[in-house]
Amino acid sequence: MNRNILLTLLLLSLKTWAQNQPLPEKYQPLLLGEIKPTGWIKTQMRQDLQGFSGNLDRLVPDLILKDDIYGKNRLTKAIKSKDVGALGLGENDVQILWWNSETQSNWRDGFVRQAFLSGDLANQRKAKAYISHILATQDADGYLGVYAPDLRYKLTGENGELWAKASLFRVLLSYYELTKDAKTWQALLSAVDNVMVNYPINRSSPFKAEKPFAGLSHGLVFTDVLDRLHQLTGNRKYVDYALFLYRDYSKNTVSETDVQLPNILNDSYLMHGHGVHSYEHLRPLIVAYWASGADTLKEALDRYTHRINQLITPSGGPIGDEWITRQTADATQTGYEYCSIHELLHSHAVLLQKSGEPSLADAIERSFFNAAQGARHPTKSSIAYLKTDNSFAMTGTKNDGGDPKQTRYKYSPAHQDAAVCCVPNAGRIASYYVQSMWVKDADGLVANLLGPCQVSTRLGTNRVRIDETTEYPYQNNFVFTINAEKPFLLKIRKPAWVEQLTSSQAYETEGAYIKMMVKGGQTVVKLAFQTSVKQHSFAQHETFFSYGPLVYALPFAAQEAVAKSFPVAGFFDLTYRPVQAQTFRFSPGQKVDYQPSGILIEAINTKTQAVEQIRLVPMAKTILRQVTF
Ligand SMILES: [Zn+2]
């Protein structure tokens, strides 16, 4: 299409968006806290609270305890530099002085959620004290943020005004939903109104800035807060404002351009952004489309999700180490960042809730059970900032090669030598999975994502409690113990890999779901999924293996070294080298067998050319490994 015609059409569609109506959402999310993890997910949250999640403030005190960035250390014109804990940034770089707000608020979001969802009373008290402190920093006009009056809403260059708020207000939303604390709710509403007064809708341009950078671009996810406030209040002003933000972002010069509307609609545009931004920016686009129902945005959403799907590795990790430098995923050459795993999971969860597209649930399970679990250290409290599916060494650099200055391919409870972004997000991801496990629809309750949990909610006046007992994804059997005052319709998603299922209760099938009427009183539903090993072709001539939702890997023995000890006892940065460097090649047709101890395959040792039988295990349990053969 001629570029001028395209631009004219775009401008016309931008004008007409505001006249459209918000679209109905397929599912209604439950309140945070109505779904609580049990089983291994709860155990892992408790371990994180004992580990990196509960101790990050002590592990990096300069970035958290010593910088009261929303309070007495708010940024003013007088401040020229600050320790932001990021490699090569901070000194004399006014652009990223907002950075500690991200570190603090993303960490708190995970911490508050984990403390309440896992029932950890001591950490709940710590969370409460923090919230009281933050609420005390609010000014009379409602302002909550990182800038003193001389800078707020007046910055003409790169700034973190909306980003520092987005990350903090997500914490306040979490805390409010978990505790129903009225003071937190009022503080949040007035803080959001303060933004709307100072950046008036359609009469201001929050994303217009000289030398725009990462913080300004992150600020677009202020729409997370607006979307949830719309759901909780029913007030359309919040999504109208979200639509305004996406429009303003699309028309300004910004550092992260992948999600800008003209670029999405341009067939020859190649994604090249900072992965985290590109994956989190899926959410503002989703919210903008549902706010307007505009055909142009539907087209954009379809195109953007299609582009992202090309960037996903077998484990579900979306590439970008940290920038997206290729248009298709690679299992060895391009890593993914822990932040990106979290952000894409969150974006997919929002799209699943609004669209009801069940393949998104399969995608979320794949990334949470494989990429996210597989980038955690299996036994020590630390995570990989960057990880590849085929991980042959974790010595700081990528598979012991590439950029010699790279430090992110290792296990750390902080990663302060790179940036303290991934550890906070590793503390958030499980609670975002949990909050999306169950939703309501017009008829009853829907289990969208599977795993051990307990749901306690109301369907109108019907009080319902469900205990979902399972080792899933490590086993595919479930017991749902349901207590309800009145009958309701229960739907349970049947993952795409299920070949057969058995249920102790009669059911009907509806698309990707089974459904059954549940009586009042107590009902026990026993459900089991049957499947077999699946072989998947990937990239060029590679094969990977899955059983149920789990992707399997060949683990390699590794030599561990302590790269750094922290002043807090028990915390280390760890690196790994293979004891013996070797890889295997699989030819389709060779023998494959499933046993409870793993997937057995016959593969060729590329060094000796001998055919060997090797045993693959879930990626979640591995450090060094081969996933594609
Ligand atoms: Zn990160």
Boltz pocket constraint, residues with backbone or C-beta under 6 A from the ligand:
constraints:
  - pocket:
      binder: B
      contacts: [[A, 337], [A, 338], [A, 339], [A, 340], [A, 385], [A, 419], [A, 421], [A, 422], [A, 423]]
      max_distance: 6.0
